Amino acid sequence: MPAAPGRAIVRAPPPAAPAPVCHRVVMAPGTEGRPRPRGLTAVVVFGLVQAVLVVALGTVMVVARDDVEVRRELGVDPGLLVVVGAVLIAVGVLGAVLAVLLARGSDRVRALYGLVNGINVAVAVYSLVALREVQLESVWSLVLPIAILWFLYGSPASQEYFRR
């Protein structure tokens, strides 16, 4: 249809294309755009795997609470199995949250991971010295937290990543 004299034809703009769906990862201030060091990524993956295993163990304890053989083997009543299982599930979920926050560059979580692994080193050293029956296992309990501490604090790439 022709436009009336002195009037322009106004067309509606074409419908906008739907916005692409993307998942934004919120990084800690100062870490945006910095590549995460591989060692730190390994610590995060280890933390997530550990969290999944702890949740699985807690779930098994809750599910197995009525199994007579399990109760006899562990020497506990079903109520305690449920409580311990629920605590393990909560600890596992917390561990997963902390691993994700560490992946995003949280310096507070880095400090918390450092504290926990420092305690693990102390317990492993005590086990090596005082508990002869678990000395071999204590070596691994010492090596892993030392490696984690190095990836968190000793690695130049990690120091640069967390520097603000």
Phi and psi in radians as a Rosetta constraint file:
Dihedral C 1 N 2 CA 2 C 2 CIRCULARHARMONIC -1.258 0.35
Dihedral N 2 CA 2 C 2 N 3 CIRCULARHARMONIC 2.589 0.35
Dihedral C 2 N 3 CA 3 C 3 CIRCULARHARMONIC -1.353 0.35
Dihedral N 3 CA 3 C 3 N 4 CIRCULARHARMONIC 2.627 0.35
Dihedral C 3 N 4 CA 4 C 4 CIRCULARHARMONIC -1.133 0.35
Dihedral N 4 CA 4 C 4 N 5 CIRCULARHARMONIC 2.661 0.35
Dihedral C 4 N 5 CA 5 C 5 CIRCULARHARMONIC -1.026 0.35
Dihedral N 5 CA 5 C 5 N 6 CIRCULARHARMONIC 2.293 0.35
Dihedral C 5 N 6 CA 6 C 6 CIRCULARHARMONIC 1.479 0.35
Dihedral N 6 CA 6 C 6 N 7 CIRCULARHARMONIC 0.051 0.35
Dihedral C 6 N 7 CA 7 C 7 CIRCULARHARMONIC -2.099 0.35
Dihedral N 7 CA 7 C 7 N 8 CIRCULARHARMONIC 2.375 0.35
Dihedral C 7 N 8 CA 8 C 8 CIRCULARHARMONIC -1.661 0.35
Dihedral N 8 CA 8 C 8 N 9 CIRCULARHARMONIC 2.669 0.35
Dihedral C 8 N 9 CA 9 C 9 CIRCULARHARMONIC -1.419 0.35
Dihedral N 9 CA 9 C 9 N 10 CIRCULARHARMONIC 2.150 0.35
Dihedral C 9 N 10 CA 10 C 10 CIRCULARHARMONIC -1.845 0.35
Dihedral N 10 CA 10 C 10 N 11 CIRCULARHARMONIC 2.145 0.35
Dihedral C 10 N 11 CA 11 C 11 CIRCULARHARMONIC -1.849 0.35
Dihedral N 11 CA 11 C 11 N 12 CIRCULARHARMONIC 2.511 0.35
Dihedral C 11 N 12 CA 12 C 12 CIRCULARHARMONIC -1.219 0.35
Dihedral N 12 CA 12 C 12 N 13 CIRCULARHARMONIC 2.496 0.35
Dihedral C 12 N 13 CA 13 C 13 CIRCULARHARMONIC -1.149 0.35
Dihedral N 13 CA 13 C 13 N 14 CIRCULARHARMONIC 2.640 0.35
Dihedral C 13 N 14 CA 14 C 14 CIRCULARHARMONIC -1.100 0.35
Dihedral N 14 CA 14 C 14 N 15 CIRCULARHARMONIC 2.645 0.35
Dihedral C 14 N 15 CA 15 C 15 CIRCULARHARMONIC -1.068 0.35
Dihedral N 15 CA 15 C 15 N 16 CIRCULARHARMONIC 2.468 0.35
Dihedral C 15 N 16 CA 16 C 16 CIRCULARHARMONIC -1.245 0.35
Dihedral N 16 CA 16 C 16 N 17 CIRCULARHARMONIC 2.529 0.35
Dihedral C 16 N 17 CA 17 C 17 CIRCULARHARMONIC -1.216 0.35
Dihedral N 17 CA 17 C 17 N 18 CIRCULARHARMONIC 2.542 0.35
Dihedral C 17 N 18 CA 18 C 18 CIRCULARHARMONIC -1.056 0.35
Dihedral N 18 CA 18 C 18 N 19 CIRCULARHARMONIC 2.481 0.35
Dihedral C 18 N 19 CA 19 C 19 CIRCULARHARMONIC -1.137 0.35
Dihedral N 19 CA 19 C 19 N 20 CIRCULARHARMONIC 2.441 0.35
Dihedral C 19 N 20 CA 20 C 20 CIRCULARHARMONIC -1.137 0.35
Dihedral N 20 CA 20 C 20 N 21 CIRCULARHARMONIC 2.464 0.35
Dihedral C 20 N 21 CA 21 C 21 CIRCULARHARMONIC -1.480 0.35
Dihedral N 21 CA 21 C 21 N 22 CIRCULARHARMONIC 2.132 0.35
Dihedral C 21 N 22 CA 22 C 22 CIRCULARHARMONIC -2.437 0.35
Dihedral N 22 CA 22 C 22 N 23 CIRCULARHARMONIC 2.631 0.35
Dihedral C 22 N 23 CA 23 C 23 CIRCULARHARMONIC -1.770 0.35
Dihedral N 23 CA 23 C 23 N 24 CIRCULARHARMONIC 1.985 0.35
Dihedral C 23 N 24 CA 24 C 24 CIRCULARHARMONIC -1.474 0.35
Dihedral N 24 CA 24 C 24 N 25 CIRCULARHARMONIC 2.266 0.35
Dihedral C 24 N 25 CA 25 C 25 CIRCULARHARMONIC -1.714 0.35
Dihedral N 25 CA 25 C 25 N 26 CIRCULARHARMONIC 2.100 0.35
Dihedral C 25 N 26 CA 26 C 26 CIRCULARHARMONIC -1.478 0.35
Dihedral N 26 CA 26 C 26 N 27 CIRCULARHARMONIC 2.053 0.35
Dihedral C 26 N 27 CA 27 C 27 CIRCULARHARMONIC -1.708 0.35
Dihedral N 27 CA 27 C 27 N 28 CIRCULARHARMONIC 2.749 0.35
Dihedral C 27 N 28 CA 28 C 28 CIRCULARHARMONIC -1.120 0.35
Dihedral N 28 CA 28 C 28 N 29 CIRCULARHARMONIC 2.581 0.35
Dihedral C 28 N 29 CA 29 C 29 CIRCULARHARMONIC -0.978 0.35
Dihedral N 29 CA 29 C 29 N 30 CIRCULARHARMONIC 2.320 0.35
Dihedral C 29 N 30 CA 30 C 30 CIRCULARHARMONIC 1.648 0.35
Dihedral N 30 CA 30 C 30 N 31 CIRCULARHARMONIC -0.192 0.35
Dihedral C 30 N 31 CA 31 C 31 CIRCULARHARMONIC -1.847 0.35
Dihedral N 31 CA 31 C 31 N 32 CIRCULARHARMONIC -0.048 0.35
Dihedral C 31 N 32 CA 32 C 32 CIRCULARHARMONIC -1.057 0.35
Dihedral N 32 CA 32 C 32 N 33 CIRCULARHARMONIC 2.363 0.35
Dihedral C 32 N 33 CA 33 C 33 CIRCULARHARMONIC 1.393 0.35
Dihedral N 33 CA 33 C 33 N 34 CIRCULARHARMONIC -0.120 0.35
Dihedral C 33 N 34 CA 34 C 34 CIRCULARHARMONIC -1.589 0.35
Dihedral N 34 CA 34 C 34 N 35 CIRCULARHARMONIC 2.327 0.35
Dihedral C 34 N 35 CA 35 C 35 CIRCULARHARMONIC -1.232 0.35
Dihedral N 35 CA 35 C 35 N 36 CIRCULARHARMONIC 2.414 0.35
Dihedral C 35 N 36 CA 36 C 36 CIRCULARHARMONIC -1.300 0.35
Dihedral N 36 CA 36 C 36 N 37 CIRCULARHARMONIC 2.310 0.35
Dihedral C 36 N 37 CA 37 C 37 CIRCULARHARMONIC -1.070 0.35
Dihedral N 37 CA 37 C 37 N 38 CIRCULARHARMONIC 2.556 0.35
Dihedral C 37 N 38 CA 38 C 38 CIRCULARHARMONIC -1.055 0.35
Dihedral N 38 CA 38 C 38 N 39 CIRCULARHARMONIC -0.686 0.35
Dihedral C 38 N 39 CA 39 C 39 CIRCULARHARMONIC -1.103 0.35
Dihedral N 39 CA 39 C 39 N 40 CIRCULARHARMONIC -0.685 0.35
Dihedral C 39 N 40 CA 40 C 40 CIRCULARHARMONIC -1.168 0.35
Dihedral N 40 CA 40 C 40 N 41 CIRCULARHARMONIC -0.673 0.35
Dihedral C 40 N 41 CA 41 C 41 CIRCULARHARMONIC -1.073 0.35
Dihedral N 41 CA 41 C 41 N 42 CIRCULARHARMONIC -0.694 0.35
Dihedral C 41 N 42 CA 42 C 42 CIRCULARHARMONIC -1.093 0.35
Dihedral N 42 CA 42 C 42 N 43 CIRCULARHARMONIC -0.707 0.35
Dihedral C 42 N 43 CA 43 C 43 CIRCULARHARMONIC -1.102 0.35
Dihedral N 43 CA 43 C 43 N 44 CIRCULARHARMONIC -0.727 0.35
Dihedral C 43 N 44 CA 44 C 44 CIRCULARHARMONIC -1.121 0.35
Dihedral N 44 CA 44 C 44 N 45 CIRCULARHARMONIC -0.792 0.35
Dihedral C 44 N 45 CA 45 C 45 CIRCULARHARMONIC -1.096 0.35
Dihedral N 45 CA 45 C 45 N 46 CIRCULARHARMONIC -0.767 0.35
Dihedral C 45 N 46 CA 46 C 46 CIRCULARHARMONIC -1.047 0.35
Dihedral N 46 CA 46 C 46 N 47 CIRCULARHARMONIC -0.747 0.35
Dihedral C 46 N 47 CA 47 C 47 CIRCULARHARMONIC -1.092 0.35
Dihedral N 47 CA 47 C 47 N 48 CIRCULARHARMONIC -0.691 0.35
Dihedral C 47 N 48 CA 48 C 48 CIRCULARHARMONIC -1.203 0.35
Dihedral N 48 CA 48 C 48 N 49 CIRCULARHARMONIC -0.735 0.35
Dihedral C 48 N 49 CA 49 C 49 CIRCULARHARMONIC -1.094 0.35
Dihedral N 49 CA 49 C 49 N 50 CIRCULARHARMONIC -0.782 0.35
Dihedral C 49 N 50 CA 50 C 50 CIRCULARHARMONIC -1.053 0.35
Dihedral N 50 CA 50 C 50 N 51 CIRCULARHARMONIC -0.737 0.35
Dihedral C 50 N 51 CA 51 C 51 CIRCULARHARMONIC -1.098 0.35
Dihedral N 51 CA 51 C 51 N 52 CIRCULARHARMONIC -0.745 0.35
Dihedral C 51 N 52 CA 52 C 52 CIRCULARHARMONIC -1.100 0.35
Dihedral N 52 CA 52 C 52 N 53 CIRCULARHARMONIC -0.737 0.35
Dihedral C 52 N 53 CA 53 C 53 CIRCULARHARMONIC -1.153 0.35
Dihedral N 53 CA 53 C 53 N 54 CIRCULARHARMONIC -0.673 0.35
Dihedral C 53 N 54 CA 54 C 54 CIRCULARHARMONIC -1.167 0.35
Dihedral N 54 CA 54 C 54 N 55 CIRCULARHARMONIC -0.723 0.35
Dihedral C 54 N 55 CA 55 C 55 CIRCULARHARMONIC -1.103 0.35
Dihedral N 55 CA 55 C 55 N 56 CIRCULARHARMONIC -0.731 0.35
Dihedral C 55 N 56 CA 56 C 56 CIRCULARHARMONIC -1.081 0.35
Dihedral N 56 CA 56 C 56 N 57 CIRCULARHARMONIC -0.762 0.35
Dihedral C 56 N 57 CA 57 C 57 CIRCULARHARMONIC -1.095 0.35
Dihedral N 57 CA 57 C 57 N 58 CIRCULARHARMONIC -0.766 0.35
Dihedral C 57 N 58 CA 58 C 58 CIRCULARHARMONIC -1.069 0.35
Dihedral N 58 CA 58 C 58 N 59 CIRCULARHARMONIC -0.713 0.35
Dihedral C 58 N 59 CA 59 C 59 CIRCULARHARMONIC -1.121 0.35
Dihedral N 59 CA 59 C 59 N 60 CIRCULARHARMONIC -0.741 0.35
Dihedral C 59 N 60 CA 60 C 60 CIRCULARHARMONIC -1.081 0.35
Dihedral N 60 CA 60 C 60 N 61 CIRCULARHARMONIC -0.710 0.35
Dihedral C 60 N 61 CA 61 C 61 CIRCULARHARMONIC -1.113 0.35
Dihedral N 61 CA 61 C 61 N 62 CIRCULARHARMONIC -0.716 0.35
Dihedral C 61 N 62 CA 62 C 62 CIRCULARHARMONIC -1.176 0.35
Dihedral N 62 CA 62 C 62 N 63 CIRCULARHARMONIC -0.769 0.35
Dihedral C 62 N 63 CA 63 C 63 CIRCULARHARMONIC -1.174 0.35
Dihedral N 63 CA 63 C 63 N 64 CIRCULARHARMONIC -0.638 0.35
Dihedral C 63 N 64 CA 64 C 64 CIRCULARHARMONIC -1.519 0.35
Dihedral N 64 CA 64 C 64 N 65 CIRCULARHARMONIC 0.185 0.35
Dihedral C 64 N 65 CA 65 C 65 CIRCULARHARMONIC -1.064 0.35
Dihedral N 65 CA 65 C 65 N 66 CIRCULARHARMONIC -0.487 0.35
Dihedral C 65 N 66 CA 66 C 66 CIRCULARHARMONIC -1.706 0.35
Dihedral N 66 CA 66 C 66 N 67 CIRCULARHARMONIC 0.019 0.35
Dihedral C 66 N 67 CA 67 C 67 CIRCULARHARMONIC -1.356 0.35
Dihedral N 67 CA 67 C 67 N 68 CIRCULARHARMONIC 2.016 0.35
Dihedral C 67 N 68 CA 68 C 68 CIRCULARHARMONIC -1.074 0.35
Dihedral N 68 CA 68 C 68 N 69 CIRCULARHARMONIC -0.689 0.35
Dihedral C 68 N 69 CA 69 C 69 CIRCULARHARMONIC -1.140 0.35
Dihedral N 69 CA 69 C 69 N 70 CIRCULARHARMONIC -0.718 0.35
Dihedral C 69 N 70 CA 70 C 70 CIRCULARHARMONIC -1.121 0.35
Dihedral N 70 CA 70 C 70 N 71 CIRCULARHARMONIC -0.784 0.35
Dihedral C 70 N 71 CA 71 C 71 CIRCULARHARMONIC -1.094 0.35
Dihedral N 71 CA 71 C 71 N 72 CIRCULARHARMONIC -0.699 0.35
Dihedral C 71 N 72 CA 72 C 72 CIRCULARHARMONIC -1.159 0.35
Dihedral N 72 CA 72 C 72 N 73 CIRCULARHARMONIC -0.745 0.35
Dihedral C 72 N 73 CA 73 C 73 CIRCULARHARMONIC -1.108 0.35
Dihedral N 73 CA 73 C 73 N 74 CIRCULARHARMONIC -0.752 0.35
Dihedral C 73 N 74 CA 74 C 74 CIRCULARHARMONIC -1.514 0.35
Dihedral N 74 CA 74 C 74 N 75 CIRCULARHARMONIC -0.365 0.35
Dihedral C 74 N 75 CA 75 C 75 CIRCULARHARMONIC 1.233 0.35
Dihedral N 75 CA 75 C 75 N 76 CIRCULARHARMONIC 0.624 0.35
Dihedral C 75 N 76 CA 76 C 76 CIRCULARHARMONIC -2.294 0.35
Dihedral N 76 CA 76 C 76 N 77 CIRCULARHARMONIC 2.832 0.35
Dihedral C 76 N 77 CA 77 C 77 CIRCULARHARMONIC -1.549 0.35
Dihedral N 77 CA 77 C 77 N 78 CIRCULARHARMONIC 2.840 0.35
Dihedral C 77 N 78 CA 78 C 78 CIRCULARHARMONIC -1.034 0.35
Dihedral N 78 CA 78 C 78 N 79 CIRCULARHARMONIC -0.619 0.35
Dihedral C 78 N 79 CA 79 C 79 CIRCULARHARMONIC -1.068 0.35
Dihedral N 79 CA 79 C 79 N 80 CIRCULARHARMONIC -0.715 0.35
Dihedral C 79 N 80 CA 80 C 80 CIRCULARHARMONIC -1.179 0.35
Dihedral N 80 CA 80 C 80 N 81 CIRCULARHARMONIC -0.652 0.35
Dihedral C 80 N 81 CA 81 C 81 CIRCULARHARMONIC -1.065 0.35
Dihedral N 81 CA 81 C 81 N 82 CIRCULARHARMONIC -0.703 0.35
Dihedral C 81 N 82 CA 82 C 82 CIRCULARHARMONIC -1.154 0.35
Dihedral N 82 CA 82 C 82 N 83 CIRCULARHARMONIC -0.779 0.35
Dihedral C 82 N 83 CA 83 C 83 CIRCULARHARMONIC -1.110 0.35
Dihedral N 83 CA 83 C 83 N 84 CIRCULARHARMONIC -0.851 0.35
Dihedral C 83 N 84 CA 84 C 84 CIRCULARHARMONIC -1.115 0.35
Dihedral N 84 CA 84 C 84 N 85 CIRCULARHARMONIC -0.711 0.35
Dihedral C 84 N 85 CA 85 C 85 CIRCULARHARMONIC -1.077 0.35
Dihedral N 85 CA 85 C 85 N 86 CIRCULARHARMONIC -0.757 0.35
Dihedral C 85 N 86 CA 86 C 86 CIRCULARHARMONIC -1.132 0.35
Dihedral N 86 CA 86 C 86 N 87 CIRCULARHARMONIC -0.694 0.35
Dihedral C 86 N 87 CA 87 C 87 CIRCULARHARMONIC -1.115 0.35
Dihedral N 87 CA 87 C 87 N 88 CIRCULARHARMONIC -0.746 0.35
Dihedral C 87 N 88 CA 88 C 88 CIRCULARHARMONIC -1.094 0.35
Dihedral N 88 CA 88 C 88 N 89 CIRCULARHARMONIC -0.704 0.35
Dihedral C 88 N 89 CA 89 C 89 CIRCULARHARMONIC -1.085 0.35
Dihedral N 89 CA 89 C 89 N 90 CIRCULARHARMONIC -0.773 0.35
Dihedral C 89 N 90 CA 90 C 90 CIRCULARHARMONIC -1.106 0.35
Dihedral N 90 CA 90 C 90 N 91 CIRCULARHARMONIC -0.738 0.35
Dihedral C 90 N 91 CA 91 C 91 CIRCULARHARMONIC -1.116 0.35
Dihedral N 91 CA 91 C 91 N 92 CIRCULARHARMONIC -0.705 0.35
Dihedral C 91 N 92 CA 92 C 92 CIRCULARHARMONIC -1.114 0.35
Dihedral N 92 CA 92 C 92 N 93 CIRCULARHARMONIC -0.748 0.35
Dihedral C 92 N 93 CA 93 C 93 CIRCULARHARMONIC -1.123 0.35
Dihedral N 93 CA 93 C 93 N 94 CIRCULARHARMONIC -0.754 0.35
Dihedral C 93 N 94 CA 94 C 94 CIRCULARHARMONIC -1.069 0.35
Dihedral N 94 CA 94 C 94 N 95 CIRCULARHARMONIC -0.719 0.35
Dihedral C 94 N 95 CA 95 C 95 CIRCULARHARMONIC -1.068 0.35
Dihedral N 95 CA 95 C 95 N 96 CIRCULARHARMONIC -0.687 0.35
Dihedral C 95 N 96 CA 96 C 96 CIRCULARHARMONIC -1.163 0.35
Dihedral N 96 CA 96 C 96 N 97 CIRCULARHARMONIC -0.731 0.35
Dihedral C 96 N 97 CA 97 C 97 CIRCULARHARMONIC -1.086 0.35
Dihedral N 97 CA 97 C 97 N 98 CIRCULARHARMONIC -0.769 0.35
Dihedral C 97 N 98 CA 98 C 98 CIRCULARHARMONIC -1.123 0.35
Dihedral N 98 CA 98 C 98 N 99 CIRCULARHARMONIC -0.681 0.35
Dihedral C 98 N 99 CA 99 C 99 CIRCULARHARMONIC -1.104 0.35
Dihedral N 99 CA 99 C 99 N 100 CIRCULARHARMONIC -0.715 0.35
Dihedral C 99 N 100 CA 100 C 100 CIRCULARHARMONIC -1.151 0.35
Dihedral N 100 CA 100 C 100 N 101 CIRCULARHARMONIC -0.737 0.35
Dihedral C 100 N 101 CA 101 C 101 CIRCULARHARMONIC -1.133 0.35
Dihedral N 101 CA 101 C 101 N 102 CIRCULARHARMONIC -0.636 0.35
Dihedral C 101 N 102 CA 102 C 102 CIRCULARHARMONIC -1.128 0.35
Dihedral N 102 CA 102 C 102 N 103 CIRCULARHARMONIC -0.697 0.35
Dihedral C 102 N 103 CA 103 C 103 CIRCULARHARMONIC -1.088 0.35
Dihedral N 103 CA 103 C 103 N 104 CIRCULARHARMONIC -0.517 0.35
Dihedral C 103 N 104 CA 104 C 104 CIRCULARHARMONIC -1.486 0.35
Dihedral N 104 CA 104 C 104 N 105 CIRCULARHARMONIC -0.033 0.35
Dihedral C 104 N 105 CA 105 C 105 CIRCULARHARMONIC 1.686 0.35
Dihedral N 105 CA 105 C 105 N 106 CIRCULARHARMONIC 0.381 0.35
Dihedral C 105 N 106 CA 106 C 106 CIRCULARHARMONIC -1.264 0.35
Dihedral N 106 CA 106 C 106 N 107 CIRCULARHARMONIC 2.065 0.35
Dihedral C 106 N 107 CA 107 C 107 CIRCULARHARMONIC -1.233 0.35
Dihedral N 107 CA 107 C 107 N 108 CIRCULARHARMONIC -0.547 0.35
Dihedral C 107 N 108 CA 108 C 108 CIRCULARHARMONIC -1.154 0.35
Dihedral N 108 CA 108 C 108 N 109 CIRCULARHARMONIC -0.722 0.35
Dihedral C 108 N 109 CA 109 C 109 CIRCULARHARMONIC -1.182 0.35
Dihedral N 109 CA 109 C 109 N 110 CIRCULARHARMONIC -0.624 0.35
Dihedral C 109 N 110 CA 110 C 110 CIRCULARHARMONIC -1.033 0.35
Dihedral N 110 CA 110 C 110 N 111 CIRCULARHARMONIC -0.771 0.35
Dihedral C 110 N 111 CA 111 C 111 CIRCULARHARMONIC -1.128 0.35
Dihedral N 111 CA 111 C 111 N 112 CIRCULARHARMONIC -0.703 0.35
Dihedral C 111 N 112 CA 112 C 112 CIRCULARHARMONIC -1.124 0.35
Dihedral N 112 CA 112 C 112 N 113 CIRCULARHARMONIC -0.789 0.35
Dihedral C 112 N 113 CA 113 C 113 CIRCULARHARMONIC -1.029 0.35
Dihedral N 113 CA 113 C 113 N 114 CIRCULARHARMONIC -0.721 0.35
Dihedral C 113 N 114 CA 114 C 114 CIRCULARHARMONIC -1.089 0.35
Dihedral N 114 CA 114 C 114 N 115 CIRCULARHARMONIC -0.757 0.35
Dihedral C 114 N 115 CA 115 C 115 CIRCULARHARMONIC -1.082 0.35
Dihedral N 115 CA 115 C 115 N 116 CIRCULARHARMONIC -0.853 0.35
Dihedral C 115 N 116 CA 116 C 116 CIRCULARHARMONIC -1.069 0.35
Dihedral N 116 CA 116 C 116 N 117 CIRCULARHARMONIC -0.730 0.35
Dihedral C 116 N 117 CA 117 C 117 CIRCULARHARMONIC -1.306 0.35
Dihedral N 117 CA 117 C 117 N 118 CIRCULARHARMONIC -0.496 0.35
Dihedral C 117 N 118 CA 118 C 118 CIRCULARHARMONIC -1.119 0.35
Dihedral N 118 CA 118 C 118 N 119 CIRCULARHARMONIC -0.718 0.35
Dihedral C 118 N 119 CA 119 C 119 CIRCULARHARMONIC -1.117 0.35
Dihedral N 119 CA 119 C 119 N 120 CIRCULARHARMONIC -0.712 0.35
Dihedral C 119 N 120 CA 120 C 120 CIRCULARHARMONIC -1.056 0.35
Dihedral N 120 CA 120 C 120 N 121 CIRCULARHARMONIC -0.670 0.35
Dihedral C 120 N 121 CA 121 C 121 CIRCULARHARMONIC -1.117 0.35
Dihedral N 121 CA 121 C 121 N 122 CIRCULARHARMONIC -0.782 0.35
Dihedral C 121 N 122 CA 122 C 122 CIRCULARHARMONIC -1.077 0.35
Dihedral N 122 CA 122 C 122 N 123 CIRCULARHARMONIC -0.758 0.35
Dihedral C 122 N 123 CA 123 C 123 CIRCULARHARMONIC -1.135 0.35
Dihedral N 123 CA 123 C 123 N 124 CIRCULARHARMONIC -0.707 0.35
Dihedral C 123 N 124 CA 124 C 124 CIRCULARHARMONIC -1.148 0.35
Dihedral N 124 CA 124 C 124 N 125 CIRCULARHARMONIC -0.700 0.35
Dihedral C 124 N 125 CA 125 C 125 CIRCULARHARMONIC -1.120 0.35
Dihedral N 125 CA 125 C 125 N 126 CIRCULARHARMONIC -0.761 0.35
Dihedral C 125 N 126 CA 126 C 126 CIRCULARHARMONIC -1.042 0.35
Dihedral N 126 CA 126 C 126 N 127 CIRCULARHARMONIC -0.774 0.35
Dihedral C 126 N 127 CA 127 C 127 CIRCULARHARMONIC -1.104 0.35
Dihedral N 127 CA 127 C 127 N 128 CIRCULARHARMONIC -0.669 0.35
Dihedral C 127 N 128 CA 128 C 128 CIRCULARHARMONIC -1.112 0.35
Dihedral N 128 CA 128 C 128 N 129 CIRCULARHARMONIC -0.689 0.35
Dihedral C 128 N 129 CA 129 C 129 CIRCULARHARMONIC -1.465 0.35
Dihedral N 129 CA 129 C 129 N 130 CIRCULARHARMONIC -0.768 0.35
Dihedral C 129 N 130 CA 130 C 130 CIRCULARHARMONIC -1.771 0.35
Dihedral N 130 CA 130 C 130 N 131 CIRCULARHARMONIC -0.440 0.35
Dihedral C 130 N 131 CA 131 C 131 CIRCULARHARMONIC -1.958 0.35
Dihedral N 131 CA 131 C 131 N 132 CIRCULARHARMONIC 1.524 0.35
Dihedral C 131 N 132 CA 132 C 132 CIRCULARHARMONIC -1.052 0.35
Dihedral N 132 CA 132 C 132 N 133 CIRCULARHARMONIC -0.564 0.35
Dihedral C 132 N 133 CA 133 C 133 CIRCULARHARMONIC -1.276 0.35
Dihedral N 133 CA 133 C 133 N 134 CIRCULARHARMONIC -0.227 0.35
Dihedral C 133 N 134 CA 134 C 134 CIRCULARHARMONIC -2.162 0.35
Dihedral N 134 CA 134 C 134 N 135 CIRCULARHARMONIC 0.463 0.35
Dihedral C 134 N 135 CA 135 C 135 CIRCULARHARMONIC -1.125 0.35
Dihedral N 135 CA 135 C 135 N 136 CIRCULARHARMONIC -0.710 0.35
Dihedral C 135 N 136 CA 136 C 136 CIRCULARHARMONIC -1.104 0.35
Dihedral N 136 CA 136 C 136 N 137 CIRCULARHARMONIC -0.782 0.35
Dihedral C 136 N 137 CA 137 C 137 CIRCULARHARMONIC -1.132 0.35
Dihedral N 137 CA 137 C 137 N 138 CIRCULARHARMONIC -0.555 0.35
Dihedral C 137 N 138 CA 138 C 138 CIRCULARHARMONIC -1.177 0.35
Dihedral N 138 CA 138 C 138 N 139 CIRCULARHARMONIC -0.487 0.35
Dihedral C 138 N 139 CA 139 C 139 CIRCULARHARMONIC -1.071 0.35
Dihedral N 139 CA 139 C 139 N 140 CIRCULARHARMONIC -0.825 0.35
Dihedral C 139 N 140 CA 140 C 140 CIRCULARHARMONIC -1.159 0.35
Dihedral N 140 CA 140 C 140 N 141 CIRCULARHARMONIC -0.619 0.35
Dihedral C 140 N 141 CA 141 C 141 CIRCULARHARMONIC -1.182 0.35
Dihedral N 141 CA 141 C 141 N 142 CIRCULARHARMONIC -0.317 0.35
Dihedral C 141 N 142 CA 142 C 142 CIRCULARHARMONIC -1.594 0.35
Dihedral N 142 CA 142 C 142 N 143 CIRCULARHARMONIC -0.710 0.35
Dihedral C 142 N 143 CA 143 C 143 CIRCULARHARMONIC -1.150 0.35
Dihedral N 143 CA 143 C 143 N 144 CIRCULARHARMONIC -0.805 0.35
Dihedral C 143 N 144 CA 144 C 144 CIRCULARHARMONIC -1.091 0.35
Dihedral N 144 CA 144 C 144 N 145 CIRCULARHARMONIC -0.879 0.35
Dihedral C 144 N 145 CA 145 C 145 CIRCULARHARMONIC -1.163 0.35
Dihedral N 145 CA 145 C 145 N 146 CIRCULARHARMONIC -0.523 0.35
Dihedral C 145 N 146 CA 146 C 146 CIRCULARHARMONIC -1.137 0.35
Dihedral N 146 CA 146 C 146 N 147 CIRCULARHARMONIC -0.734 0.35
Dihedral C 146 N 147 CA 147 C 147 CIRCULARHARMONIC -1.097 0.35
Dihedral N 147 CA 147 C 147 N 148 CIRCULARHARMONIC -0.745 0.35
Dihedral C 147 N 148 CA 148 C 148 CIRCULARHARMONIC -1.098 0.35
Dihedral N 148 CA 148 C 148 N 149 CIRCULARHARMONIC -0.756 0.35
Dihedral C 148 N 149 CA 149 C 149 CIRCULARHARMONIC -1.074 0.35
Dihedral N 149 CA 149 C 149 N 150 CIRCULARHARMONIC -0.679 0.35
Dihedral C 149 N 150 CA 150 C 150 CIRCULARHARMONIC -1.150 0.35
Dihedral N 150 CA 150 C 150 N 151 CIRCULARHARMONIC -0.758 0.35
Dihedral C 150 N 151 CA 151 C 151 CIRCULARHARMONIC -1.131 0.35
Dihedral N 151 CA 151 C 151 N 152 CIRCULARHARMONIC -0.530 0.35
Dihedral C 151 N 152 CA 152 C 152 CIRCULARHARMONIC -1.413 0.35
Dihedral N 152 CA 152 C 152 N 153 CIRCULARHARMONIC -0.665 0.35
Dihedral C 152 N 153 CA 153 C 153 CIRCULARHARMONIC -2.166 0.35
Dihedral N 153 CA 153 C 153 N 154 CIRCULARHARMONIC -0.512 0.35
Dihedral C 153 N 154 CA 154 C 154 CIRCULARHARMONIC -1.550 0.35
Dihedral N 154 CA 154 C 154 N 155 CIRCULARHARMONIC -0.476 0.35
Dihedral C 154 N 155 CA 155 C 155 CIRCULARHARMONIC -1.260 0.35
Dihedral N 155 CA 155 C 155 N 156 CIRCULARHARMONIC 2.291 0.35
Dihedral C 155 N 156 CA 156 C 156 CIRCULARHARMONIC -1.035 0.35
Dihedral N 156 CA 156 C 156 N 157 CIRCULARHARMONIC -0.629 0.35
Dihedral C 156 N 157 CA 157 C 157 CIRCULARHARMONIC -1.136 0.35
Dihedral N 157 CA 157 C 157 N 158 CIRCULARHARMONIC -0.694 0.35
Dihedral C 157 N 158 CA 158 C 158 CIRCULARHARMONIC -1.190 0.35
Dihedral N 158 CA 158 C 158 N 159 CIRCULARHARMONIC -0.723 0.35
Dihedral C 158 N 159 CA 159 C 159 CIRCULARHARMONIC -1.064 0.35
Dihedral N 159 CA 159 C 159 N 160 CIRCULARHARMONIC -0.720 0.35
Dihedral C 159 N 160 CA 160 C 160 CIRCULARHARMONIC -1.169 0.35
Dihedral N 160 CA 160 C 160 N 161 CIRCULARHARMONIC -0.691 0.35
Dihedral C 160 N 161 CA 161 C 161 CIRCULARHARMONIC -1.104 0.35
Dihedral N 161 CA 161 C 161 N 162 CIRCULARHARMONIC -0.715 0.35
Dihedral C 161 N 162 CA 162 C 162 CIRCULARHARMONIC -1.552 0.35
Dihedral N 162 CA 162 C 162 N 163 CIRCULARHARMONIC -0.129 0.35
Dihedral C 162 N 163 CA 163 C 163 CIRCULARHARMONIC -1.180 0.35
Dihedral N 163 CA 163 C 163 N 164 CIRCULARHARMONIC 2.384 0.35
